[in-house]
Amino acid sequence: MKKRFFTLLLLLSTCLSFSTVFAQEVPEVQSTILTKITATWCPNCGDWGWTFFKEIIEDNTGKATFISAHHSGDLVSSAGSALSDNFNAPYQPYFYAGNVDLGVSSGNASQKRQEVKDIVDANALLSPLANVGLEATLSPDGEIVLNYNAKFFQETEGAYYLGLYILEHEVVANQTSIGPNAVHSYVMRGAITSEDLGFLLTDGTINAEASFSGTETYTLSSSWNADNISIAGIIWEKVGETYEFVNVNEISEFGAPVSVNFISPEVLDVQLNPTLATSSTLLNINLNESSLDLNIQVYNTNGQVVKQVFEGTLNSGPTSFEIAANELGAGIYFVNIQTANGAITTKKLIVK
């Protein structure tokens, strides 16, 4: 079950302040994905491929994200198959660092183990082009609410995508050459988004410090162990038909969900007209109570207040506020209305 929200209202996981939404730290570090293309019926996947994957996990924990992508068999997933296709894996087991074929075989696995460690260590010294900050809550019924903030540290140009993935560690399942109770590491369970290889963040010239924020929700399968779940956010650059790895961030700690206190439309009817503005827009408010203390602010997509529209007591009946487009500049904005007790409502505004 997947759903994407692009308004600040639904980005909120607390009703404390809008700055909370954009609090995700974006690590300015370069990391690596180490992917094993595998299948539960594959004898070599449970033999030398199994050992090699365990060894590179041991060597690179904390510096890399590990993915066991099952393109077939008992643990197959659509996202696992998509990764296999994207990397053009000819068979299994097959190992990649980013999109780079590591050329691992039963005869050179010990040599390749050191090579992988060298690649990961070398990547960690690079200045990253971009990365993504992640924060998530997990409810008792398995619903994840994930806030992301993708940020570019350098100016660049291209078509960049963000993939968000569920990984499960220590999955007990069959594996040929091991048996029915093999403990699989970092199984790719699926993409949080409807697109296995991610959705488009931006296409064209991208300025340094540009960022793209949003939220996703996803409900875990009841057959998965929520205690062993992590989320990986991968930034890809699409070159032709191939998604080229850029960077990855992974989280395995989740907060408890906090209810958002919304302003009832029966109390406060809010309309923004037009929502696509070239000169100005009108914020029309109709209050159905005698009075209400309100704070009305305009935020940009970085969570910064760019205009204070009103702060004080609003009396019963209709009231309008004009917001001039030339005071904001072209871009996407969110008009946030908040009461003294923290209840909120938000309208999205696009300025051309």
SETI-917243 format. One record per residue: x, y, z of N, C-alpha, C in turn. Coordinates in steps of 0.2 Angstrom, whole numbers, plus 2048, in hexadecimal, padded with zeros to 3 digits. Each point is the difference from the previous one (the first is absolute). Layout:
BEGIN
XYZXYZXYZ/...
% end
This chain:
BEGIN
8047FA8007FC806800804806800/8008047FB8058067FF7FC8067FE/8028068037FD8067FE805806801/8008047FB8058068017FC806801/8038058057FD8068018068057FE/7FE8067FD8048057FE7FE807803/7FC8008057FE806803803800807/8028068038028008077FC7FD805/7F98017FF7FB7FE8058017F9801/8017FC7FB8017F98018077FD801/8048058008077FE801801800808/7FC8048048018008077FF7FA803/8047FE8057FF7FA8047FF803807/8018068017FE8038077FD8077FE/7FD8038057FD8067FF804806804/8067FE8018048058048028067FC/8037FF7FA8028057FB8027FE7FA/8008047FB8027FE7F98077FE7FF/8048038058077FF7FF8017F8802/7FC7FD8038017F98028007FC7FA/7FC8027FB7FF7FC7FA8078007FC/8048058008068007FC8067FF805/7FF7FD8058057FF8058057FA7FE/7FE7FC7FB8047FA7FE8078037FE/8057FD8048078017FE8027FD7FA/8038037FB8027FD7FA8087FF801/8027FA8008077FF8018048027FA/8058048018048027FB8067FB7FF/7FF7FA7FF8057FB7FF7FE7FB7FA/8057FD7FD7FF7FC7FB8007F9802/7FA7FC7FF8007F98027FF7FC7FA/8007F98018007FB7FA7FA7FB801/7FD7FE7FB7FB7FA8018047FA7FD/8007FB8048037FA7FE7FA7FB7FF/7FF7FE7FA7FA7FC7FE8017F97FE/7FD7FB8038007F97FE7FA7FE7FC/8017FF7F97FA7FD7FD8007F8801/7FA7FE8028007F98037F97FD7FF/7FF7FA8027FA7FC8008007FB805/7FB7FE8038007FB8058017F97FD/7FF7FF7FA8017F97FD8077FF7FD/8048058008078007FD8057FD805/8037FB7FE8057FC804806804802/8038047FB8068048017FE806805/7FA8037FF7FE8058058007FE807/7FF7FA8018007FD8078077FD802/8058007FB8067FD801806806801/8048017FB8058058007FD807800/7FA8017FD7FD8067FF7FD803807/7FE7FB8047FE801807805802804/8067FD8008068018048038077FE/8008027FA8038067FE7FB806802/7FA7FF8007FB806802801801807/8017FA804801801807806804802/8067FE7FC8068038018008087FE/7FD8027FB8008077FE7FC804805/7FB7FD8037FC803805804801806/8047FB8028048008068058067FF/8038007FA8058057FE7FE808800/7FA8017FE7FE8067FE7FA803803/7FE7FD8067FA802804801807802/7FB8057FF8018078028038047FB/8027FD7FA8038047FB7FC7FF7F9/7FC7FB8007FC7FE7FA7F97FD802/7FC8007FB7F97FD8018007FA7FC/7FE7FA8038007FA7FD7F97FE7FD/7FF7FD7FA7FA7FE7FD8017F97FE/7FB7FC8028007F97FD7F98007FC/8028017F97FA8017FB7FE7FA7FD/7FB7FD8027FD7F97FE7FC8027F9/8037FE7FB7FC8017F97FC7FA7FF/8007FB8047FC7FA7FF8007FC806/7FB7FB8018007FB8067FC803805/8017FD8067FB801806800807802/8058047FF8018068038008067FB/7FD7FE7FA8008057FA7FC806802/8028067FD7FC8068018018037F9/7FB8057FF8008047FA806804800/8028038068068048008067FD7FF/8017F98038057FC7FF8027FF7F9/7FA7FE7FC8017FE7F98028077FC/7FD8058028028077FD807801800/8037FF8068078018018047FC7FC/7FE7F98008047FC7FB8008027F9/7FA8027FE7FF8027F98048067FE/8008058058048067FF8077FF800/8037FB8048077FF8008027FB7FA/7FB7FD7FD8017FB7FA8037FA803/7FE7FE8068037FA8027FF7FA7FC/8057FC7FE7FF7FB7FB7FE7F9804/8018008067FE7FA804801801807/8007FB8048018018088047FB802/8048018068018078038048047FC/7FE8078008048057FD800806805/8068038008018058058028077FD/7FE8058038018077FD801805806/8058047FE8018068047FD8067FC/7FB8038037FC8057FB7FE7FC7FA/8028027FA7FE7FD7FA8067FC7FD/8058008048077FD7FE7FF7F8801/8017FC7FB8017F98008067FE804/8007FD8058067FE8048037FA7FD/7FD7FC7FC8037FA7FD8027FB805/7FC7FF8058027FB8057FE7F97FE/8047FB8017FF7F97FF8037FC806/7FE7FA7FF8037FB806807800800/8048017FA807800800804806803/7FC8068008048068017FC804806/7FC7FC8047FC804805804803806/8067FC8028048038058048077FD/8028007FA8038067FD7FB805800/7FA7FF7FE7FB8057FF7FD803806/8017FC8067FE802806804807802/8068007FF8048058017FF8067FB/7FF7FE7FA7FE8057FB7FA804802/7FB7FD8027FA803802801805806/8047FE8058018048058048067FE/8057FF7FB8038067FD7FC8057FD/7FB7FD7FC7FB8057FD7FC804804/7FD7FC8067FC804805804805803/8067FE8028048058048028067FB/8017FF7FA8028057FB7FA8057FF/7FA7FD7FF7FA8047FF7FF804806/8017FE8067FF804807804806800/8058017FC8058068007FD8057FB/7FB7FE7FC7FE8047FA7FB806803/8008057FD7FB8058027FA7FF7FC/7FA7FF8037FA7FD7FD7FD8067FC/7FD7FD7FA7FC8057FC7F9801804/7FD7FB8037FA8018037FF7FA805/7FB8018047FE7FB8057F9801802/7FD7FC8047F98018028007FF808/7FC8048037FF7FF8077F97FD801/8007FB8057FA7FC8017FE801808/7F98008017FE7FF8077F97FD7FF/7FF7FB8047FA7FC8007FC7FE806/7FA7FF8007FC7FE8067FD7F97FE/7FF7FC8057FE7F97FF7FA7FF805/7FA7FF7FE7FB7FF8047FF7F8802/7FD7FE8057FF7F98027FD7FC7FB/7FC8037FB7FD7FC7FB8047FF7FA/8068038008057FF7FB8008067FB/7FD8058018008067FB806804801/8048017FB8068058007FE8067FD/8018068038008067FD807803800/8028017FA8078017FE8018077FD/8038058048028067FD8078007FD/8018037FA8068007FD8028077FE/8078017FF8028077FE8067FE7FC/8008017F98057FE7FC8048077FE/8068008018048068008067FF7FB/8018057FC8068007FB805805803/8067FD8018068048038048047FB/7FF7FE7F98048037FB7FB8017FA/8028057FC7FC8027FA8017FA7FB/7FB7FE7FD8007FA7FB7FA8017FB/8007FB7FB7FB8007FB7FE7F97FF/7FA7FF7FF7FE7F97FE7F97FE803/7FE7FA7FF7F97FE8038027FB806/7FE8038068017FC8067FA7FE803/8007FA8037FA7FC8028027FE808/7FB7FF8048007FE8067FD7F9801/8037FB8027FD7FA8028007FF807/7FB7FD8037FF7FF8077FE7F9801/8047FC8047FF7F98008007FD807/7FC7FB8018007FC8068047FA800/8058008058057FA8007FE7FC807/8007FA8007FF7FC8068067FC801/8038008068067FC8027FE7FA804/8047FB7FF7FE7F98047FA7FD7FE/7FE7FF7FA7FA7FD7FD8017F9800/7FD7FC8048007F88007FC7FE7FA/8037FC7FB7FD7FE7FA8057FA7FD/7FD7FD7FC8047FA7FC8068037FC/8057FD8008058027FB8047F97FE/8007FF7FA8037FA7FD808800802/8027FA8028077FF803801802807/7FA8038038008018077FB7FC804/7F98017FD7FB7FD8037FA804801/7FA7FE8037FA804801800805805/8068008048008058068068057FF/8028017FA8058057FF7FE807802/8058048037FF8068028038057FB/7FB8037FC8028057FB801807802/8068037FE8018078027FE8057FB/7FD8068027FE8057FD7FC7FF7F9/7FB7FD8017FC7FE7FB7FC8067FD/8008017FA7FC8057FC7F97FE801/7FC8038047F97FF8007FC8037FB/8028067FF7FC8047FB801807800/7FD8047FB8018077FF7FA803804/8018068047FB8038037FC8047FB/8038027FB7FC8047FB7FE7FB7FB/7FB8027FB7FD7FC7FB8057FE7FB/8058057FF8057FF7FB8067FC803/8027FA7FE8057FC803807803800/8028047FB8068048007FF807802/7FB8028037FF8078027FC8047FC/7FF8068037FC8057FC8058067FF/7FE8047FA8048067FE800805805/8068028028018068058018067FB/8048007FB8018067FC8047FE7FA/7FE8047FB8047FE7F98028077FD/8068017FF8038067FE806802804/8018078008058038047FE800807/8057FE8057FE800807805804804/7FE8058038058048048027FD806/8068018038037FE8067FB802806/7FF7FC8047FB8028067F97FF7FE/7FE7FE7FA7F97FE7FE7FE7FA804/7FA8008037FD7FB8037F97FE7FE/7FE7FA8027F97FE7FE7FE7FB805/7FA8038037FE7FC8067F97FE7FF/7FE7FB8047F97FD7FF7FF7FA805/7FB7FC7FF7FF7FB8057FC7FA7FC/8017FA8037FE7FA7FD7FD7FC806/7FA7FC7FF7FE7FC8058007F97FD/8017FB8048007F97FE7FE7FB805/7FC7FB7FF7FF7FB8058037FA7FF/8047FE8058047FA8007FC7FA800/8027FA7FC7FD7FA8018007FD807/7FA7FD8028007FD8068057FA801/8027FE7FB8057FA800807802801/801807800807802801801802807/806800802802802807802807800/7FB804803801807800807802804/8027FC8058068028048067FF7FB/8007FD7FB8067FF7FB7FF8047FA/7FC8058007FF8047FA805806800/8028017FA8048077FF7FD8037F9/8018067FF7FE8047FA8068037FD/8017FE7F98068037FD7FD8057FB/8038067FF7FE8057FB8068017FC/7FF7FE7F98058007FB7FE8067FB/8058047FF8008057FA8037FD7FA/7FC8007FB8037FD7F98008067FB/8047FF7FB8008057FA7FE7FB7FB/7FB8027FC7FE7FC7FA8048027FA/8047FC7FD8048017FA7FD7FB7FB/7FD8027FB7FD7FC7FB7FA7FC804/8017FA8007FB7FB8038027FE807/8078028028037FD806800805805/7FE7FD8068008048068077FF803/8048068008077FF803800803807/8037FC804801801808803807801/7FD804804803806802802800808/7FC7FE8048018008077FA7FC804/8027FF8067FB7FC804800802807/7FA8008048008018077FB7FB803/8027FD8057FB7FB8037FF801808/7FA7FF8027FE8018077FD7F9802/8017FF8067FC7FA8037FD801807/8008078027FC8028067FA8047FE/7FB7FF8037F98037FF7FD803806/7FD8067FF7FD8038067F87FD800/7FD8028067F97FE8007FC8067FD/7FB7FE7FC7FC8057FD7FC805805/8008067FE7FC8058047FA8037FC/7FB8008037FA8027FC8018087FE/7FD8027FA8008077FE7F9803802/8008058037FA8048027FE8047FA/7FB7FF7FD7FE8047FA7FA804802/8008067FD7FA8058017FA7FD7FC/7FB7FF8047FA7FE7FD7FD8057FB/7FE7FE7FA7FD8047FB7FA803802/7FC7FD8057FA803802801806805/8078008028018068048038057FC/8057FE7FB8048057FC8007FD7F9/7FC8047FB8007FE7F98068047FD/8047FD7FD8068037FD8007FF7F8/8018057FC8007FF7F98068057FD/8047FD7FC8058047FC7FF8007F9/7FF8077FD7FE8007F98048067FD/8047FF7FB8017F97FD8067FD804/8007F97FF8067FD8038068007FB/7FF8027FA8068017FB8008077FF/8048048038008078008068037FB/7FE8057FD8058047FC801807803/7FB8038028008078037FF800808/7FA7FD8027FE7FF8077FB7FB801/7FF7FE8067FA7FB8027FD803806/7FA7FE8017FC8028057FF7FA805/8018018067FF7FB8057F9802804/7FB7FC7FE7F98018037FF7FC806/7FE8038057FF7FC8067F9802803/7FC7FB8027FA8018037FF7FD807/8008048058007FD8077F97FF803/7FF7FA8027F97FF802800800808/8058038037FF801807801808802/7FF8028068008078018078037FF/8057FC8028078037FF8057FA800/8068017FD8057FB8018078037FF/8057FE8048068027FF8047FC7FB/8038047FB8037FC7FA8078037FF/8047FC7FD8068027FD8017FD7F9/8008057FB8007FE7F98078017FD/8037FB7FE8078017FD8007FC7F9/8058037FC8027FC7FA8077FD800/8007FA7FF8067FC8008027FE7F9/8078007FF8037FD7FA8017F8801/8027FD7FB8017F98018067FE804/8048048028057FF8057FE801807/7F98028017FE800807801807803/8028057FC8028078027FA8047FF/7FE8058057FB8058008028057FB/7FD8017FB8018067FB7FC805800/7FA8008047FB8058007FC7FF806/7FF8058057FC8008057F98047FE/7FB7FC7FF7FA8037FD7FB803806/8007FD8057FC8028068017FD806/8008048068007FD8067FC804805/7FB7FD8037FC8038047F97FD801/7FB8038027F97FE8017FC8017FA/7FD7FB7FD7FB8017FA7F97FF803/7FC8057FE7F98008027FC7FC7FB/7FA7FE8037FB7FC7FC7FE8037F9/7FF7FC7FB7FE8027F98067FF7FC/7FF8037F98057FF7FB806805801/8067FE7FE8068058008047FE7FA/8038047FD8057FF7FA806803801/8067FC7FE8068038008037FF7F9/8038067FE8037FF7F98087FE801/8027FC7FC8077FE8008038017F9/8058058008028027F98067FB7FE/8007FE7FA8047FB7FD807803800/8018077FF8078037FF803800807/7FD7FF8058038008078037F9801/7FE7FB7FC8027F98018057FE7FB/7FF8017FA8047FE7FA7FE7F97FE/8017FE7FA7FE7FA7FD8027FA805/7FB7FB8008027FA8047F97FD804/8017FB8047FB7FD803800802808/7FA8028028008038077FA7FC803/7FF8018077FB7FD8047FE806805/7F98018007FD8058047FE7FC806/8038028067FE7FC8067FC804805/7FA7FE8027FC8038058007FC806/8028038068017FC8067FD804806/7FC7FC8047FD803806804800806/7FE8038058048018068017F9803/7FB7FB7FF8017FA8038047FB7FB/8028027FB8047FC7FB7FD7FD7FB/7F98017FF7FD7FD7FA8018047FA/8017FC7FA8028037FA7FC7FE7FA/8008057FB7FE7FE7FA8058037FB/8017FD7FA8058037FB7FD8007F9/8028047FC7FE8017F98078007FC/8007FD7FA8068007FC7FF8057FB/8068047FF8008067FB8057FF7FB/7FF8017FA8058007FB8018077FD/8058038008018067FD8047FF7F9/7FE8037FB8038007FA8048067FF/
% end
